[in-house]
Amino acid sequence: MEPTILKGYFPGVVGQITEAHALYYHAQWGFDVSFEAQVAREMADFAAGFDPGRDGLWAARQEGRLAGAIAIDGRHAQTAGARLRWFIVTPEFQGAGIGRQLIHRAVEFCRDRGYPKIYLWTFEGLNAARRLYETNGFSLCEEHAVAQWGQLIREQKFEMNLRLGKERR
């Protein structure tokens, strides 16, 4: 069964995306309450200032629950680039192509708006996500160790230059 992908805000989406992140990253990586609080705070700020002409939000739903999500924060798209955020596929739906669909929508959204580049921050060890990023044209451009969320992680920044992508098409 194909997931339903909802675009934009709907009641409960901020909490559902926050919960999905908190549960997954605590179970898999031992992240503490500071991670959940940061996701909740930043997701709430994003939703409160959401501009559908500038920002994107997609939530995949399957079997009546959140299966995955992704967002594009376009506030600084013309200078620093559009920021891909809150990308997640919940464990029970991983491997079903939902992540591929979500990334495709986010990248096309940025292309349609003429954004020059997309960037995202992640950390070393999320190998399936990294494969998706690289398959879709993102490249690792920066990394460093940082102590946060109760862990020592190797934070990574990936970027995609959309102007180069247009020339190749």
C-alpha positions as CSV (number, residue, x, y, z in Angstrom):
1,M,0.0,0.0,0.0
2,E,1.3,3.4,-1.0
3,P,1.6,6.1,1.7
4,T,-0.5,9.2,1.6
5,I,1.8,12.2,1.5
6,L,0.2,15.4,3.0
7,K,1.7,18.8,2.1
8,G,1.8,21.6,4.5
9,Y,0.6,22.0,8.1
10,F,-2.2,20.0,9.5
11,P,-3.3,19.7,13.2
12,G,-1.0,17.4,15.1
13,V,1.9,17.3,12.6
14,V,4.3,19.3,14.8
15,G,3.8,16.9,17.7
16,Q,3.9,13.8,15.5
17,I,7.2,14.8,13.9
18,T,8.7,15.7,17.2
19,E,7.6,12.4,18.8
20,A,9.0,10.4,15.8
21,H,12.4,12.1,16.2
22,A,12.4,11.8,20.0
23,L,11.5,8.1,20.0
24,Y,13.9,7.1,17.2
25,Y,16.9,9.0,18.3
26,H,16.6,8.0,22.0
27,A,16.2,4.3,21.1
28,Q,18.9,4.2,18.5
29,W,21.4,6.8,19.6
30,G,20.6,7.5,23.3
31,F,19.8,11.1,22.7
32,D,18.5,12.9,25.8
33,V,15.7,15.3,26.5
34,S,17.7,18.2,25.1
35,F,17.3,16.7,21.6
36,E,13.5,16.4,21.9
37,A,13.2,19.9,23.4
38,Q,15.3,21.3,20.5
39,V,13.2,19.5,17.8
40,A,10.0,20.7,19.5
41,R,11.1,24.3,19.8
42,E,12.5,24.6,16.3
43,M,9.6,22.7,14.7
44,A,7.1,25.0,16.5
45,D,9.0,28.1,15.4
46,F,9.0,26.8,11.8
47,A,5.3,26.0,11.9
48,A,4.4,29.4,13.4
49,G,6.3,31.2,10.6
50,F,5.4,28.8,7.8
51,D,5.1,30.4,4.4
52,P,3.8,28.0,1.8
53,G,5.4,30.0,-1.0
54,R,8.8,29.7,0.7
55,D,8.7,26.7,2.9
56,G,7.8,23.1,2.4
57,L,6.5,20.4,4.7
58,W,5.5,16.9,3.8
59,A,4.2,14.1,6.1
60,A,3.8,10.6,4.9
61,R,1.0,8.7,6.5
62,Q,0.3,5.0,6.3
63,E,-2.0,2.7,8.3
64,G,-3.3,5.8,10.1
65,R,0.0,7.1,11.5
66,L,3.0,9.1,10.6
67,A,5.4,7.1,8.5
68,G,7.8,9.8,7.6
69,A,8.4,13.6,7.2
70,I,10.6,16.2,5.7
71,A,10.7,20.0,5.6
72,I,12.3,22.7,3.7
73,D,13.0,26.0,5.5
74,G,13.4,28.6,2.8
75,R,13.9,31.7,5.0
76,H,17.6,32.0,3.9
77,A,17.3,30.2,0.6
78,Q,18.8,32.9,-1.6
79,T,21.8,33.5,0.7
80,A,22.8,30.4,2.7
81,G,20.5,28.0,0.8
82,A,17.3,26.2,1.6
83,R,17.6,24.0,4.7
84,L,16.3,20.5,4.6
85,R,15.1,19.6,8.0
86,W,13.3,16.9,10.1
87,F,13.8,14.1,7.6
88,I,12.7,10.9,9.2
89,V,11.1,7.6,8.2
90,T,9.8,5.7,11.2
91,P,11.4,2.3,11.8
92,E,8.3,0.2,10.8
93,F,8.2,1.9,7.4
94,Q,11.9,2.1,6.6
95,G,12.9,0.4,3.3
96,A,9.6,1.0,1.6
97,G,10.7,3.9,-0.5
98,I,9.0,6.6,1.6
99,G,12.3,8.4,2.2
100,R,13.0,8.5,-1.5
101,Q,9.6,10.0,-2.2
102,L,10.0,12.6,0.5
103,I,13.5,13.7,-0.6
104,H,12.3,13.9,-4.2
105,R,9.4,16.2,-3.2
106,A,11.7,18.5,-1.2
107,V,14.3,18.8,-3.9
108,E,11.7,19.5,-6.6
109,F,10.1,22.1,-4.4
110,C,13.5,23.9,-4.2
111,R,14.1,23.6,-7.9
112,D,10.6,25.0,-8.7
113,R,11.4,28.0,-6.6
114,G,14.8,28.6,-8.2
115,Y,16.7,28.1,-4.9
116,P,20.4,28.0,-5.6
117,K,21.3,25.3,-3.1
118,I,20.0,23.0,-0.4
119,Y,21.9,22.0,2.7
120,L,21.2,19.8,5.7
121,W,22.9,18.9,9.0
122,T,23.1,15.3,10.2
123,F,25.6,13.1,11.9
124,E,27.8,10.2,11.1
125,G,26.2,6.8,11.3
126,L,22.9,7.4,9.6
127,N,24.0,5.3,6.6
128,A,20.7,4.8,4.9
129,A,19.9,8.5,5.0
130,R,23.4,9.3,3.7
131,R,22.9,7.0,0.8
132,L,19.7,8.8,-0.1
133,Y,21.3,12.2,0.2
134,E,24.2,11.2,-2.0
135,T,22.0,9.4,-4.6
136,N,20.0,12.6,-4.9
137,G,23.0,14.8,-5.5
138,F,24.1,16.0,-2.0
139,S,27.8,16.0,-1.1
140,L,29.4,16.0,2.3
141,C,31.1,19.4,2.7
142,E,31.8,19.8,6.4
143,E,32.1,17.7,9.5
144,H,33.3,18.0,13.1
145,A,32.9,16.4,16.5
146,V,30.4,18.0,18.9
147,A,29.1,17.1,22.3
148,Q,25.3,17.5,22.2
149,W,22.1,15.7,23.1
150,G,24.0,13.7,25.8
151,Q,26.4,12.2,23.2
152,L,29.6,12.9,21.4
153,I,28.7,12.9,17.7
154,R,30.4,13.7,14.4
155,E,28.1,16.3,12.9
156,Q,28.0,16.5,9.1
157,K,26.8,19.1,6.6
158,F,25.7,18.0,3.1
159,E,24.9,20.4,0.3
160,M,23.4,20.2,-3.2
161,N,24.1,23.0,-5.7
162,L,20.9,23.3,-7.7
163,R,22.3,25.6,-10.3
164,L,24.8,22.9,-11.3
165,G,22.0,20.4,-11.4
166,K,20.0,22.6,-13.8
167,E,22.9,22.8,-16.2
168,R,23.2,19.0,-16.4
169,R,19.6,18.5,-17.1
